[in-house]
């Protein structure tokens, strides 16, 4: 059959998250389904064996795996996501050292918690779109943590740009253009901050000076600005800006699962009491965070190219085949999860998921492979925000809370509008234990 006839690109764009599970169903639930995507031979891989296979050393390379325009919008040119081998290892160490310590996770979570408390106070008597509000809280917190404190109005603009980049990466037309403009704007500002900090500024595009040097001491901004790659050289200011944005943008993207958490609490109000009583960071809150990440659609699949001729489940996968690891289908496979379409945090209560069981942020080892280094932060922030939401009283006016599966990335269409939010009399503001 010609590549044109089997090319799935239009079907993927039309069906979004349902594309991979539908394709597998049409092939009798096979662990490997061959197709074409973006005019390229491709194979959809599914199941726990596929996760181990995809993340095995030397199986998959990332450079050139996704179309350039997609990569440029979501990750940025030259980002860690697109590196392989030793250059990836050295760049990845920068991210794991910044993101994966209990100190970093705690600091960022606390910063989100205090922003949340201020925001809730400001919502009193107002009708707000939770998605926009959480995105602004996350932006202010992460900019502060990175070493680039910004006032609230600037945080809202940066939040809008980060949301545009995530929203527009798989879109054509105006959403894609908006995403590109947003990326250019933020990259320019962050590159200027790097130039400033390296001592050659102030730069005409700099928006963060003059407090920059003081706030940057010992910060992630400083670590990125003075990071040396495998060749021993500093990153050029544009690449440094891309990687700073790879700290800021995905943290803002936690607004997606945060709003899914609100959606889940709205659909299952019985879950609120346990979260309220056990509080932020509790076992119940972490189980809830994991179930939100399993149940709701965010990343449809993860892609890479076969680094050499490979074989999986009896199928040959020639070098250069685009390999797609089925993430959404993995989380909704009845062979892997009991009642997968049932939202049940109890399945994670008292146990952390196995490394390759829950893969919304990739599989394998985050320190050596491409798995997301921000996963602990994501879980910690969600495990703080879900009980905080459960502890608020508010009304949910009539709105469209449907979640379209053919839009990637998706979220409740209304963004979750709430009004009259207030803390009930006996509820304390969100307080997170200080770092030991
Ligand atoms: C909504 C929450 C998040 C989701 C769903 C998510 C998802 C992912 C996924 C699917 C990958 C690719 C895994 C692979 O290619 O094998 C990834 C990589 C990455 N994520 Fe996240 N992420 C989230 C939050 C974060 C946060 C909070 C940060 C940083 C503060 C972060 C930073 C990164 C970086 C730097 C990479 C590239 C890793 C590499 O290529 O080695 N992410 N993430």
Boltz pocket constraint, residues with backbone or C-beta under 6 A from the ligand:
constraints:
  - pocket:
      binder: B
      contacts: [[A, 80], [A, 81], [A, 82], [A, 92], [A, 95], [A, 99], [A, 246], [A, 247], [A, 248], [A, 250], [A, 251], [A, 253], [A, 254], [A, 255], [A, 256], [A, 257], [A, 298], [A, 299], [A, 302], [A, 303], [A, 359], [A, 360], [A, 361], [A, 362], [A, 363], [A, 366], [A, 369], [A, 370], [A, 371], [A, 372], [A, 373], [A, 374], [A, 375], [A, 377], [A, 378]]
      max_distance: 6.0
